[in-house]
């Protein structure tokens, strides 16, 4: 099951239905198992993992957004503001200092 959860850490993760099918469980059971394991559902887990990839990244923000699976640079910026209260440029600049 762990290797299947790792699929959620891909910049383009499978759908919940696709992952449930590959694991051989129902979507509801998959959501429950992921919730029990990490404390929230698969979509939230995908967002957290995507943010963590971006927070470790660097380079041009548009390239970073693409590499990490965000729709565009604006999506990356919105997520950073929502989760950290600051822009990616400021956050990544503070992290490297």
Secondary structure, DSSP 8 states (H G I E B T S, - for coil): -HHHHHGGGSTT---HHHHHHHHTS-HHHHHHHHHHHHSS-HHHHHHHHHHHHHHH--S-HHHHHHHHT-SSHHHHHHHHHHHHSS-HHHHHHHHH-
